[in-house]
Amino acid sequence: MMLGAFRLTVRVSSAVQKACCLCPARALHSSPVLWAGHNKWSKVKDIKIPKDAARARMIAKLTLTIRLAVREGGPNPEFNVALAQLIEQCRNKNLPKATIEGAIKGSKSKPVGQYLYEATGPGGCTLLIDVLTDNHTRSHNELKHIMTKNGGALCEGARRNFDRKGIVAASRDGISSEKALELAIEAGAEDVQETEDEEEKPILQFVCDITSMKAVRNALESLGIHTLSAGLEYVPHTTSLLTPTQLETAFTLVEAVNDYPDVIRVWDNIDTQD
């Protein structure tokens, strides 16, 4: 989950499952596509993350991701689908053209590598940390220190609690929960969730199999839905229920990890009591 901002997430997947015999409902706790958080953090007392700070973090993470996309697929968005999608996200977030071009040119600097770190936190929750760095040893050691200082630890095995899924984000535009379910069914999605992005704008996220992401997006567009982005996410299939005290500690931990410059995004499997 990216904690650059907070969003209200309402799961409506159970109805989709009953209507279509699709995959079981799963809690989506991270969105690199939208760089938003989860409503569970609203239960943490005295949360205060200024919107300008949240936006600065979002821009930094998008810049890192653009560097990665260019490194893997080249600087031409006509031939690099991932880069084209990221540029689209940046434009939807009103990032200046100069910032986008600077990120693309910055990818020509010293070589970087991408790493997925596994970690555990309060109450046995698990985290996946996506890192882009030019010095793996440095990043590993510094993240290890951050985790230890904030009640967590790097570990092995956290990945098994998550599934890799495609996420198509779309503008809500007054669409009701019932209509969102109908759209998910018609588009072939496994799950749909109602969220708010870091600017508190209503968003729908359609969860699907990786191989179906393009088809789901095209189907939604054909149904008249304005899609904002599409990308791959780690969606937890096993969650950890935390107490209020554990939740506060987890919030501090995830914030500290997200503040580390080499971190692109963080996913977690945290759940809370209603």
C-alpha positions, 0 to 999 in steps of 0.5 A, spaced: 500 500 500 502 506 498 501 511 504 502 517 500 494 518 501 488 515 504 482 512 500 476 509 502 475 502 500 469 498 499 469 491 497 463 489 492 467 482 490 462 478 494 456 479 489 460 478 483 463 472 485 455 469 487 453 472 480 459 469 476 462 464 480 468 468 479 475 468 484 473 469 491 473 476 494 480 479 496 482 485 499 486 490 495 491 493 499 496 497 495 495 501 488 502 503 485 497 504 479 494 510 484 498 511 489 493 510 495 492 507 501 487 503 505 481 506 509 484 501 515 489 507 516 483 512 518 483 508 525 490 510 527 489 516 531 492 523 529 494 521 522 496 527 519 499 526 512 499 533 508 497 533 501 503 536 498 507 531 502 503 526 499 503 528 492 511 529 492 512 522 494 507 520 489 511 524 483 518 521 486 515 514 486 512 515 479 519 517 477 522 511 479 517 507 475 518 511 469 526 509 470 525 502 470 520 502 464 525 505 460 530 501 462 526 494 461 523 497 454 526 503 451 524 510 451 519 510 446 512 509 449 510 507 442 514 501 443 514 501 450 507 499 453 509 500 460 512 506 459 506 509 455 501 507 461 506 510 466 506 517 462 498 516 462 498 516 469 502 522 470 498 526 465 492 524 469 495 526 475 497 533 472 505 532 472 508 537 468 511 535 461 518 537 464 518 532 470 516 526 465 521 528 460 526 528 466 524 522 468 525 518 462 532 522 460 534 520 468 534 513 466 540 513 462 544 514 468 548 509 472 545 502 472 539 500 477 536 493 479 529 492 481 528 487 487 522 485 491 524 485 499 519 480 503 518 483 510 514 481 516 511 486 521 506 487 527 501 482 529 505 477 523 503 481 518 507 481 511 509 486 506 512 486 499 517 492 498 518 493 491 525 497 490 529 500 485 536 501 486 543 502 484 546 499 490 543 492 492 547 492 498 546 499 501 538 498 500 538 492 503 542 494 509 538 501 510 531 497 509 533 492 514 535 498 519 528 501 518 524 495 519 528 493 525 527 500 528 520 500 527 518 493 529 519 489 523 524 485 519 526 482 513 524 475 512 523 470 507 516 467 505 512 473 505 511 472 497 506 466 498 501 470 501 500 474 495 497 473 488 500 477 482 493 480 479 492 485 473 488 492 476 484 496 471 483 503 475 477 507 472 473 514 474 467 513 478 463 518 475 457 517 479 457 509 478 453 506 483 455 499 487 450 495 483 452 498 476 460 497 478 458 490 479 455 489 473 461 492 469 465 487 472 461 482 470 460 484 463 468 486 462 470 479 465 473 482 472 474 477 478 473 483 483 471 490 483 473 495 489 470 502 490 476 507 492 478 514 493 485 516 490 490 521 493 486 527 491 480 524 494 477 523 487 472 517 487 475 511 483 473 504 481 479 498 481 477 492 477 481 486 479 483 481 473 488 475 471 494 478 468 493 475 462 486 478 461 488 485 463 488 488 456 481 485 455 478 487 461 480 495 460 478 494 452 471 491 455 470 497 460 472 502 455 467 499 450 462 500 455 463 507 456 467 507 462 473 512 462 479 508 464 485 511 468 491 506 468 492 499 468 498 495 472 500 489 475 499 488 483 500 484 489 493 482 492 493 478 498 489 472 499 491 471 506 490 477 511 493 478 518 488 481 523 491 487 527 489 490 534 488 497 534 495 498 537 498 493 532 495 497 527 498 504 529 505 500 529 504 498 522 502 504 520 509 507 522 513 502 519 509 502 512 510 510 512 518 509 514 519 504 509 515 508 504 519 514 505 526 510 503 528 513 496 529 507 493 522 504 495 517 504 489 511 501 492 509 497 498 504 492 499 501 489 505 496 483 507 493 487 513 486 487 515 482 490 521 476 489 525 470 493 523 
